[in-house]
Amino acid sequence: MAEAIQKKLQSELEKYQQLQKDVSKSMSARQKLEAQLTENNIVKEELALLDIQNTVYKLIGPVLVKQDLDEAKATVSKRLEYINGEIQRYETLLKEMERKSEQHREVLSSLQHVNIFCFEMPQAADM
Amino acid sequence: MASVHDQMAAAGKVKRSKDLPQGVERLKEEHRKVVKDCRSQIEHWKKVENDYESLQERLRTLPDKLSYDIMVPFGPLAFMPGKLVHTNELTVLLGDNWFAKCSAKQADALVEHRKKHVKNTLDDLQKVMKNFQNRADFTDDLEKLTGDTGDFVDIREEVINEEEVTKGKHRLAHKANSKPKQVYLLELEEDKEKKEGDDERTTGVLSEEELWARLDELERQEELQDERYRLDSTDTNGEDTTSSSEEEKEADGGSDVQVNGHQKENGWLPTSITSQMNGTNGSHPEDEEEEDCDEEAGNGLPTIYFSHTAEFKKVRINTGKNTTLKFSERNEQKAQAKRKKKSGKSNGHSPHESYKITSPADIYRVFVDLVNGEPIPRKSILKSRSRENSMCSDTSESSTADFEERRAAFGRSWSHDDATHSDTSDGITEEESPTGTSPRTNGRFEAFTGTVIEKDPLPCSIPHLTIAPPALPTIPERKLEEVGPEAPQEPPKRMSKFKATQLHQK
């Protein structure tokens, strides 16, 4: 019985670790998104500083493609919205994962207790 | 598997025993890490800012020439001579794969805008760093605190007898409309209440009889309070005097505590009940609290037991000549019982000296109330304290006010006050008898403020004052008039102080 519990403990532990990894991944993705957010904000502000005379280019691969100033502004705004939405999504995802990992933690701790208990007794008996 | 279990158990045990210092260490480490991070980031951003600065410089000088002769980098390892043309046309990276063709000046503006962002980031980082630095310092302090090292001392105040906290009435502020500085009033009120509460908390330390004495005193104070309120409503004169004394007090130290005078309380708070005393506080005006440095080791932290005292109140009295006297008051009974060292300050005037009146200031010295056998100077001789205790007293302010009122009304026996004045030379012992009789005469007879020199024979020729004469000419005359009739007339009515002293004299 004790060994069964041990096995259970191990599997739970693995699951928990997996969950933790996912959490950290989501976290880093979210951070990247945040960086992009700030960058796009700066671009938006700088585009506002330019006038129609300046030609705006977009780098697509190795090519600089000419863009219209207004078009560029619209594009940047759209991108900003998109990024915000992504961030929201990741937020909810993170919360969900946190909750799950919490559950797993509880399970793990309870298993641990049982495990220790089980082990103490036979060991005491052995001695 | 057994080994795993063992490991866990062992780890748990180890953690338990070294929990606190380990935790603190870990916390400190985290703090330090954050601070280090912040520092490196700040450095990075500072470098960025410097780069932008030099870029701006370059932008300013670039359009100076139409073309520059330069060494153009050719691949990673070579250069070749070339020309830099179109010096005003710049392709600027705006971020996120966007480019814009601008002139040098426009590029300059863009760079300026970016520098703003960098500055903001730098500021934030600085704040974070400072924050975490503070946290680290705090944990250091905390460690020292718990570890019993350093200069931290735990100050405690024992609250023993909660019932006593609000004996009697709470002190209330006077009418708002009459006093200009109401704010102080309210604050002081709370302070006072708290202090009073604190005062009484330490009761348990004292003996029974001291306790009773204290209760009696509190009752008396309560009565005084009542009296004052009553008088206050009718008394305009009195307010002036109190306000002057108030001003005095405020000039004293400016703290809220000193606005005692506002409340028309006798400037002497309920006498203290202390377990230990520091004698040095006599030098602090209106020092109601004394810290008792009673260090007790053994709590893990040196502890100072603190109790409030109201003892050393210095009262400044406006003696009318813009001079002030300071008295310190002490409740001998209680203090001596428990005090480690005697307070340095005591009422400097011996009873007998005080009766030698050579200047108006001396009058104030004479006007002392006796509280439990101790002469306590009065804040204002126009205000009356309990008639029982005042020796010369009762030239209370109430008296003066009422005096004005009833001046025209009727003559009265100028009671005990005057008598005691004349009898000042007889010493303090006289007060006992007036004490017993004065309550009865309290409300009705106004005291006379001034030195009275008694003339030898009771002039019986002076017209009797039973009839209410119109406004009497002068006070002394009235007094004289009074003296005569008083003796034969009054005894059945009441025992005035004057009478009492007369009897005593005989």
Chai-1 contact restraints between the chains, C-beta under 6 A:
chainA,res_idxA,chainB,res_idxB,connection_type,confidence,min_distance_angstrom,max_distance_angstrom,comment,restraint_id
A,Q6,B,M1,contact,1.0,0.0,6.0,A-B,restraint_1
A,E39,B,G95,contact,1.0,0.0,6.0,A-B,restraint_2
A,E39,B,D96,contact,1.0,0.0,6.0,A-B,restraint_3
A,N40,B,D96,contact,1.0,0.0,6.0,A-B,restraint_4
A,I42,B,G95,contact,1.0,0.0,6.0,A-B,restraint_5
A,V43,B,L94,contact,1.0,0.0,6.0,A-B,restraint_6
A,V43,B,G95,contact,1.0,0.0,6.0,A-B,restraint_7
A,V43,B,D96,contact,1.0,0.0,6.0,A-B,restraint_8
A,V43,B,W98,contact,1.0,0.0,6.0,A-B,restraint_9
A,E46,B,L94,contact,1.0,0.0,6.0,A-B,restraint_10
A,E46,B,L110,contact,1.0,0.0,6.0,A-B,restraint_11
A,L49,B,A109,contact,1.0,0.0,6.0,A-B,restraint_12
A,L50,B,A100,contact,1.0,0.0,6.0,A-B,restraint_13
A,N54,B,A100,contact,1.0,0.0,6.0,A-B,restraint_14
A,N54,B,K101,contact,1.0,0.0,6.0,A-B,restraint_15
A,N54,B,C102,contact,1.0,0.0,6.0,A-B,restraint_16
A,T55,B,K101,contact,1.0,0.0,6.0,A-B,restraint_17
A,V56,B,A100,contact,1.0,0.0,6.0,A-B,restraint_18
A,Y57,B,F99,contact,1.0,0.0,6.0,A-B,restraint_19
A,K58,B,W98,contact,1.0,0.0,6.0,A-B,restraint_20
A,L59,B,N97,contact,1.0,0.0,6.0,A-B,restraint_21
A,F119,B,H5,contact,1.0,0.0,6.0,A-B,restraint_22
